[in-house]
């Protein structure tokens, strides 16, 4: 018997957070047909941004990958809030990760692996997705990483 995504999250020692309140004029998710689009998720835990700064300067890449995992967990929570339960997710279709990068940092794909790996652990094969990992000068609230995703749902 296959484990439900919520059960996998518990097995991983994680807990789905409350959906973060938007920082500006947008909603956490938008649904169009069978697709749920999340807004960009920051590494926020219990309402607090867990780190600030540029990856490759103030934040090392391994820590940044952990922060990307937090972002992905927040995106999963937003999807669940939209559809009711995660077993309704057919597939994670696309992930876009933004990494606030020092000028000489080029490891954005490895940072966003933190998010991609968590999605694979939670959703199995349905968590495999297309992806972009983009280096940027700055992110909201000086966050080091931001992740958004598109999920196909029942």
LOBAPA-665930 format. One record per residue: residue number from 1; y negated, x negated, z negated of N, C-alpha, C in turn. Coordinates in nm, 4 decimals. Layout:
R, zaza, n_north, n_east, n_up, ca_north, ca_east, ca_up, c_north, c_east, c_up
R, NUM, Y, X, Z, Y, X, Z, Y, X, Z
...
***
This chain:
R, zaza, n_north, n_east, n_up, ca_north, ca_east, ca_up, c_north, c_east, c_up
R, 1, 0.1181, -0.0836, 0.0000, 0.0000, 0.0000, 0.0000, -0.1249, -0.0884, 0.0000
R, 2, -0.2173, -0.0588, 0.0863, -0.3389, -0.1370, 0.0998, -0.4392, -0.0996, -0.0090
R, 3, -0.5027, -0.2023, -0.0631, -0.6023, -0.1800, -0.1662, -0.7321, -0.1269, -0.1046
R, 4, -0.7962, -0.0327, -0.1711, -0.9257, 0.0186, -0.1269, -1.0324, -0.0885, -0.1490
R, 5, -1.1398, -0.0860, -0.0697, -1.2452, -0.1868, -0.0868, -1.3021, -0.1923, -0.2287
R, 6, -1.3228, -0.0775, -0.2917, -1.3733, -0.0785, -0.4291, -1.2772, -0.1512, -0.5224
R, 7, -1.1463, -0.1362, -0.4997, -1.0465, -0.2057, -0.5813, -1.0501, -0.3563, -0.5550
R, 8, -1.0720, -0.3950, -0.4308, -1.0831, -0.5375, -0.3981, -1.2027, -0.5997, -0.4680
R, 9, -1.3130, -0.5258, -0.4728, -1.4330, -0.5767, -0.5393, -1.4033, -0.6043, -0.6857
R, 10, -1.3355, -0.5119, -0.7525, -1.2981, -0.5305, -0.8928, -1.2033, -0.6489, -0.9066
R, 11, -1.1054, -0.6581, -0.8166, -1.0095, -0.7691, -0.8197, -1.0808, -0.9041, -0.8047
R, 12, -1.1891, -0.9075, -0.7295, -1.2670, -1.0300, -0.7110, -1.3561, -1.0608, -0.8312
R, 13, -1.3538, -0.9723, -0.9311, -1.4354, -0.9929, -1.0500, -1.5814, -0.9562, -1.0298
R, 14, -1.6070, -0.8718, -0.9295, -1.7437, -0.8316, -0.8976, -1.7662, -0.6858, -0.9338
R, 15, -1.8908, -0.6468, -0.9349, -1.9283, -0.5083, -0.9628, -2.0362, -0.4683, -0.8635
R, 16, -2.0194, -0.3498, -0.8044, -2.1222, -0.3029, -0.7122, -2.2485, -0.2682, -0.7906
R, 17, -2.3606, -0.3230, -0.7480, -2.4859, -0.2960, -0.8195, -2.5469, -0.1635, -0.7757
R, 18, -2.6495, -0.1231, -0.8474, -2.7330, -0.0126, -0.8021, -2.8072, -0.0603, -0.6777
R, 19, -2.8390, 0.0320, -0.5896, -2.9121, -0.0045, -0.4688, -3.0549, -0.0416, -0.5071
R, 20, -3.0993, -0.1563, -0.4557, -3.2336, -0.2056, -0.4877, -3.3401, -0.1119, -0.4320
R, 21, -3.4440, -0.0942, -0.5087, -3.5584, -0.0158, -0.4641, -3.6304, -0.0937, -0.3542
R, 22, -3.6621, -0.0299, -0.2428, -3.7323, -0.1002, -0.1351, -3.8646, -0.1590, -0.1829
R, 23, -3.9005, -0.2756, -0.1263, -4.0246, -0.3449, -0.1623, -4.1457, -0.2925, -0.0859
R, 24, -4.1212, -0.2138, 0.0188, -4.2312, -0.1669, 0.1036, -4.1930, -0.0317, 0.1629
R, 25, -4.2473, 0.0013, 0.2784, -4.2289, 0.1327, 0.3410, -4.1049, 0.1360, 0.4300
R, 26, -3.9889, 0.1444, 0.3688, -3.8623, 0.1548, 0.4403, -3.7572, 0.2141, 0.3475
R, 27, -3.6411, 0.2452, 0.4014, -3.5303, 0.2978, 0.3228, -3.4187, 0.1938, 0.3192
R, 28, -3.3305, 0.1975, 0.2182, -3.2237, 0.0981, 0.2082, -3.1249, 0.1018, 0.3249
R, 29, -3.1004, 0.2236, 0.3782, -3.0079, 0.2377, 0.4906, -3.0604, 0.3441, 0.5854
R, 30, -3.0143, 0.3328, 0.7088, -3.0391, 0.4382, 0.8077, -2.9072, 0.4612, 0.8791
R, 31, -2.8696, 0.5890, 0.8902, -2.7455, 0.6234, 0.9579, -2.7769, 0.6869, 1.0919
R, 32, -2.7047, 0.6426, 1.1943, -2.7159, 0.6994, 1.3276, -2.5743, 0.7159, 1.3799
R, 33, -2.5290, 0.8399, 1.3886, -2.3919, 0.8651, 1.4327, -2.2926, 0.7992, 1.3397
R, 34, -2.2070, 0.7153, 1.3947, -2.1025, 0.6500, 1.3164, -2.1472, 0.5152, 1.2596
R, 35, -2.2761, 0.4845, 1.2673, -2.3235, 0.3532, 1.2239, -2.4223, 0.3642, 1.1093
R, 36, -2.4053, 0.2743, 1.0124, -2.4995, 0.2609, 0.9019, -2.5629, 0.1232, 0.9144
R, 37, -2.6957, 0.1221, 0.9197, -2.7737, -0.0010, 0.9266, -2.8360, -0.0234, 0.7897
R, 38, -2.8160, -0.1396, 0.7321, -2.8825, -0.1675, 0.6048, -3.0126, -0.2410, 0.6318
R, 39, -3.1073, -0.2194, 0.5439, -3.2270, -0.3029, 0.5431, -3.1854, -0.4392, 0.4899
R, 40, -3.2713, -0.5369, 0.5096, -3.2416, -0.6706, 0.4575, -3.2269, -0.6679, 0.3069
R, 41, -3.1237, -0.7355, 0.2598, -3.0943, -0.7399, 0.1167, -3.1198, -0.8806, 0.0650
R, 42, -3.1924, -0.8896, -0.0446, -3.2214, -1.0174, -0.1092, -3.1188, -1.0424, -0.2197
R, 43, -3.1124, -1.1653, -0.2720, -3.0201, -1.1950, -0.3820, -3.0769, -1.1451, -0.5159
R, 44, -3.0775, -1.0132, -0.5290, -3.1310, -0.9473, -0.6478, -3.0141, -0.9020, -0.7351
R, 45, -3.0226, -0.9341, -0.8640, -2.9229, -0.8904, -0.9613, -2.9974, -0.8207, -1.0745
R, 46, -2.9603, -0.6956, -1.0999, -3.0239, -0.6151, -1.2053, -3.1759, -0.6157, -1.1922
R, 47, -3.2224, -0.5987, -1.0685, -3.3647, -0.5874, -1.0429, -3.4410, -0.7180, -1.0362
R, 48, -3.3741, -0.8299, -1.0564, -3.4415, -0.9592, -1.0590, -3.3933, -1.0483, -0.9444
R, 49, -3.4874, -1.1105, -0.8758, -3.4552, -1.2100, -0.7748, -3.3966, -1.3313, -0.8468
R, 50, -3.2769, -1.3742, -0.8051, -3.2043, -1.4767, -0.8802, -3.2445, -1.6192, -0.8465
R, 51, -3.3169, -1.6399, -0.7380, -3.3608, -1.7745, -0.7010, -3.4758, -1.7628, -0.6021
R, 52, -3.5579, -1.8668, -0.5965, -3.6653, -1.8740, -0.4980, -3.6675, -2.0143, -0.4398
R, 53, -3.7249, -2.0247, -0.3221, -3.7423, -2.1558, -0.2619, -3.6715, -2.1698, -0.1290
R, 54, -3.6849, -2.2876, -0.0725, -3.6277, -2.3188, 0.0579, -3.4924, -2.3859, 0.0421
R, 55, -3.3997, -2.3461, 0.1295, -3.2691, -2.4111, 0.1325, -3.2867, -2.5472, 0.1983
R, 56, -3.2267, -2.6478, 0.1364, -3.2435, -2.7842, 0.1834, -3.3562, -2.8561, 0.1111
R, 57, -3.4281, -2.7837, 0.0264, -3.5328, -2.8432, -0.0573, -3.5032, -2.8036, -0.2019
R, 58, -3.5556, -2.6885, -0.2463, -3.5334, -2.6455, -0.3854, -3.3937, -2.5887, -0.4089
R, 59, -3.3294, -2.5371, -0.3051, -3.1982, -2.4723, -0.3183, -3.0965, -2.5504, -0.2354
R, 60, -2.9854, -2.5892, -0.2975, -2.8836, -2.6606, -0.2194, -2.7988, -2.5603, -0.1408
R, 61, -2.7367, -2.6049, -0.0328, -2.6630, -2.5143, 0.0558, -2.5502, -2.4367, -0.0136
R, 62, -2.4812, -2.4997, -0.1076, -2.3717, -2.4304, -0.1770, -2.4262, -2.3153, -0.2612
R, 63, -2.5370, -2.3384, -0.3302, -2.6006, -2.2316, -0.4080, -2.6502, -2.1220, -0.3151
R, 64, -2.7051, -2.1605, -0.2013, -2.7538, -2.0628, -0.1037, -2.6403, -1.9751, -0.0526
R, 65, -2.5218, -2.0320, -0.0317, -2.4064, -1.9526, 0.0124, -2.3676, -1.8501, -0.0940
R, 66, -2.3761, -1.8888, -0.2212, -2.3504, -1.7936, -0.3297, -2.4553, -1.6822, -0.3298
R, 67, -2.5788, -1.7168, -0.3027, -2.6856, -1.6168, -0.2964, -2.6646, -1.5228, -0.1779
R, 68, -2.6139, -1.5745, -0.0657, -2.5825, -1.4890, 0.0492, -2.4726, -1.3898, 0.0136
R, 69, -2.3794, -1.4330, -0.0706, -2.2736, -1.3429, -0.1186, -2.3340, -1.2284, -0.2004
R, 70, -2.4327, -1.2596, -0.2836, -2.5019, -1.1564, -0.3619, -2.5715, -1.0586, -0.2676
R, 71, -2.6367, -1.1117, -0.1645, -2.7019, -1.0260, -0.0658, -2.6014, -0.9314, -0.0007
R, 72, -2.4853, -0.9850, 0.0363, -2.3816, -0.9028, 0.0998, -2.3310, -0.7954, 0.0041
R, 73, -2.3140, -0.8294, -0.1222, -2.2705, -0.7297, -0.2212, -2.3747, -0.6184, -0.2322
R, 74, -2.5021, -0.6541, -0.2269, -2.6082, -0.5532, -0.2298, -2.6032, -0.4658, -0.1048
R, 75, -2.5731, -0.5255, 0.0098, -2.5607, -0.4472, 0.1342, -2.4407, -0.3530, 0.1270
R, 76, -2.3309, -0.3998, 0.0716, -2.2119, -0.3148, 0.0539, -2.2477, -0.1955, -0.0349
R, 77, -2.3218, -0.2210, -0.1424, -2.3631, -0.1124, -0.2325, -2.4496, -0.0111, -0.1590
R, 78, -2.5379, -0.0584, -0.0717, -2.6236, 0.0325, 0.0045, -2.5403, 0.1186, 0.0993
R, 79, -2.4396, 0.0582, 0.1631, -2.3510, 0.1355, 0.2517, -2.2764, 0.2412, 0.1712
R, 80, -2.2231, 0.2022, 0.0567, -2.1506, 0.2995, -0.0257, -2.2406, 0.4143, -0.0684
R, 81, -2.3643, 0.3847, -0.1042, -2.4579, 0.4908, -0.1437, -2.4816, 0.5875, -0.0280
R, 82, -2.4767, 0.5382, 0.0936, -2.4990, 0.6216, 0.2116, -2.3778, 0.7073, 0.2451
R, 83, -2.2560, 0.6516, 0.2322, -2.1359, 0.7220, 0.2815, -2.0434, 0.7725, 0.1711
R, 84, -2.0695, 0.7387, 0.0464, -1.9906, 0.7922, -0.0640, -1.8791, 0.7031, -0.1132
R, 85, -1.8003, 0.6485, -0.0240, -1.6944, 0.5560, -0.0654, -1.6675, 0.4567, 0.0469
R, 86, -1.6318, 0.3367, 0.0067, -1.6182, 0.2285, 0.1043, -1.4953, 0.2399, 0.1932
R, 87, -1.4000, 0.3211, 0.1550, -1.2826, 0.3403, 0.2425, -1.3226, 0.4119, 0.3719
R, 88, -1.4432, 0.4649, 0.3784, -1.4922, 0.5281, 0.5015, -1.5441, 0.4248, 0.6026
R, 89, -1.5556, 0.2985, 0.5616, -1.6005, 0.1928, 0.6525, -1.4852, 0.1556, 0.7446
R, 90, -1.5055, 0.1770, 0.8740, -1.4052, 0.1370, 0.9733, -1.4150, -0.0109, 1.0036
R, 91, -1.5397, -0.0601, 1.0108, -1.5589, -0.1991, 1.0468, -1.7014, -0.2412, 1.0147
R, 92, -1.7153, -0.3648, 0.9711, -1.8460, -0.4288, 0.9664, -1.8661, -0.4856, 1.1068
R, 93, -1.9647, -0.4336, 1.1761, -1.9838, -0.4679, 1.3171, -2.0683, -0.5934, 1.3336
R, 94, -2.1775, -0.6019, 1.2591, -2.2736, -0.7111, 1.2786, -2.3388, -0.7485, 1.1469
R, 95, -2.3581, -0.8775, 1.1281, -2.4315, -0.9304, 1.0136, -2.5420, -1.0200, 1.0680
R, 96, -2.6613, -1.0046, 1.0108, -2.7713, -1.0955, 1.0415, -2.8145, -1.1572, 0.9089
R, 97, -2.8146, -1.2890, 0.9058, -2.8564, -1.3611, 0.7866, -2.9778, -1.4468, 0.8154
R, 98, -3.0738, -1.4401, 0.7259, -3.1959, -1.5194, 0.7366, -3.1970, -1.6205, 0.6234
R, 99, -3.2255, -1.7453, 0.6556, -3.2260, -1.8524, 0.5569, -3.3639, -1.9179, 0.5581
R, 100, -3.4353, -1.9073, 0.4464, -3.5628, -1.9778, 0.4332, -3.5278, -2.1257, 0.4238
R, 101, -3.5648, -2.2013, 0.5267, -3.5124, -2.3363, 0.5436, -3.6209, -2.4430, 0.5360
R, 102, -3.5873, -2.5528, 0.4695, -3.6708, -2.6722, 0.4773, -3.6708, -2.7178, 0.6237
R, 103, -3.7753, -2.7862, 0.6680, -3.7858, -2.8232, 0.8100, -3.6666, -2.9015, 0.8645
R, 104, -3.5991, -2.9784, 0.7808, -3.4873, -3.0597, 0.8282, -3.3509, -3.0031, 0.7892
R, 105, -3.3459, -2.8731, 0.7542, -3.2179, -2.8110, 0.7187, -3.1628, -2.7351, 0.8388
R, 106, -3.0359, -2.7633, 0.8720, -2.9741, -2.7046, 0.9907, -2.8403, -2.6354, 0.9595
R, 107, -2.8124, -2.6083, 0.8349, -2.6834, -2.5516, 0.7964, -2.6848, -2.4018, 0.7724
R, 108, -2.7673, -2.3279, 0.8459, -2.7773, -2.1833, 0.8263, -2.6418, -2.1131, 0.8409
R, 109, -2.5581, -2.1496, 0.9394, -2.4284, -2.0804, 0.9511, -2.3411, -2.0956, 0.8261
R, 110, -2.3410, -2.2130, 0.7657, -2.2597, -2.2332, 0.6454, -2.3135, -2.1524, 0.5279
R, 111, -2.4450, -2.1377, 0.5195, -2.5035, -2.0549, 0.4134, -2.4590, -1.9100, 0.4295
R, 112, -2.4696, -1.8566, 0.5488, -2.4373, -1.7152, 0.5723, -2.2867, -1.6918, 0.5655
R, 113, -2.2061, -1.7982, 0.5710, -2.0625, -1.7825, 0.5455, -2.0367, -1.7186, 0.4092
R, 114, -2.1258, -1.7397, 0.3131, -2.1092, -1.6753, 0.1825, -2.1011, -1.5245, 0.1966
R, 115, -2.1861, -1.4671, 0.2793, -2.1833, -1.3226, 0.3042, -2.0614, -1.2839, 0.3865
R, 116, -2.0369, -1.3573, 0.4937, -1.9245, -1.3240, 0.5828, -1.7904, -1.3316, 0.5096
R, 117, -1.7737, -1.4342, 0.4290, -1.6475, -1.4493, 0.3557, -1.6248, -1.3333, 0.2593
R, 118, -1.7312, -1.2904, 0.1898, -1.7165, -1.1764, 0.0981, -1.6784, -1.0504, 0.1743
R, 119, -1.7416, -1.0262, 0.2876, -1.7088, -0.9071, 0.3661, -1.5633, -0.9092, 0.4107
R, 120, -1.5117, -1.0250, 0.4463, -1.3705, -1.0376, 0.4814, -1.2796, -1.0112, 0.3627
R, 121, -1.3195, -1.0610, 0.2451, -1.2385, -1.0387, 0.1248, -1.2358, -0.8916, 0.0854
R, 122, -1.3483, -0.8238, 0.1023, -1.3572, -0.6834, 0.0604, -1.2924, -0.5896, 0.1616
R, 123, -1.3160, -0.6122, 0.2905, -1.2717, -0.5176, 0.3934, -1.1538, -0.5674, 0.4777
R, 124, -1.1022, -0.6863, 0.4518, -0.9915, -0.7387, 0.5319, -1.0346, -0.7561, 0.6766
R, 125, -0.9462, -0.7246, 0.7702, -0.9780, -0.7390, 0.9128, -1.0988, -0.6559, 0.9535
R, 126, -1.1220, -0.5432, 0.8866, -1.2386, -0.4593, 0.9173, -1.3687, -0.5279, 0.8780
R, 127, -1.3607, -0.6351, 0.8011, -1.4788, -0.7098, 0.7611, -1.5172, -0.8202, 0.8577
R, 128, -1.4342, -0.8438, 0.9601, -1.4671, -0.9448, 1.0621, -1.5760, -0.8893, 1.1522
R, 129, -1.6758, -0.9699, 1.1828, -1.7960, -0.9171, 1.2469, -1.8614, -1.0207, 1.3373
R, 130, -1.9470, -0.9715, 1.4255, -2.0386, -1.0582, 1.4994, -2.1508, -1.0959, 1.4028
R, 131, -2.2192, -1.2097, 1.4316, -2.3163, -1.2548, 1.3328, -2.4228, -1.3437, 1.3939
R, 132, -2.5395, -1.3388, 1.3343, -2.6465, -1.4344, 1.3612, -2.6886, -1.4948, 1.2281
R, 133, -2.7165, -1.6251, 1.2284, -2.7678, -1.6950, 1.1106, -2.8953, -1.7659, 1.1551
R, 134, -3.0077, -1.7231, 1.1005, -3.1377, -1.7643, 1.1514, -3.2165, -1.8371, 1.0430
R, 135, -3.2699, -1.9529, 1.0767, -3.3587, -2.0244, 0.9864, -3.5002, -1.9725, 1.0032
R, 136, -3.5670, -1.9463, 0.8903, -3.7041, -1.8953, 0.8926, -3.7907, -1.9759, 0.7952
R, 137, -3.9217, -1.9646, 0.8124, -4.0149, -2.0387, 0.7278, -4.0229, -1.9819, 0.5864
R, 138, -4.0224, -1.8490, 0.5753, -4.0368, -1.7852, 0.4444, -3.9771, -1.6452, 0.4511
R, 139, -3.9287, -1.5984, 0.3371, -3.8743, -1.4629, 0.3244, -3.9509, -1.3889, 0.2144
R, 140, -3.9378, -1.2559, 0.2088, -4.0074, -1.1798, 0.1046, -3.9795, -1.2351, -0.0355
R, 141, -4.0831, -1.2376, -0.1171, -4.0754, -1.2831, -0.2571, -4.0290, -1.4286, -0.2692
R, 142, -4.0377, -1.5056, -0.1599, -3.9945, -1.6452, -0.1561, -3.8433, -1.6584, -0.1777
R, 143, -3.7692, -1.5534, -0.1402, -3.6231, -1.5584, -0.1512, -3.5682, -1.6648, -0.0555
R, 144, -3.4586, -1.7296, -0.0927, -3.3992, -1.8304, -0.0050, -3.3129, -1.7715, 0.1064
R, 145, -3.2661, -1.6483, 0.0883, -3.1744, -1.5892, 0.1859, -3.1890, -1.4372, 0.1850
R, 146, -3.1623, -1.3771, 0.3013, -3.1655, -1.2323, 0.3172, -3.0559, -1.1953, 0.4165
R, 147, -2.9853, -1.0856, 0.3881, -2.8746, -1.0427, 0.4744, -2.8864, -0.8944, 0.5033
R, 148, -2.8622, -0.8581, 0.6293, -2.8520, -0.7171, 0.6670, -2.7236, -0.6998, 0.7472
R, 149, -2.6744, -0.5772, 0.7531, -2.5524, -0.5536, 0.8290, -2.5513, -0.4167, 0.8935
R, 150, -2.4603, -0.4029, 0.9899, -2.4317, -0.2756, 1.0552, -2.2852, -0.2454, 1.0305
R, 151, -2.2566, -0.1272, 0.9769, -2.1201, -0.0852, 0.9507, -2.0874, 0.0395, 1.0317
R, 152, -1.9705, 0.0402, 1.0923, -1.9195, 0.1619, 1.1577, -1.8414, 0.2390, 1.0521
R, 153, -1.8688, 0.3686, 1.0398, -1.8050, 0.4498, 0.9367, -1.7423, 0.5742, 0.9979
R, 154, -1.6538, 0.6340, 0.9201, -1.5899, 0.7590, 0.9630, -1.6893, 0.8725, 0.9561
***
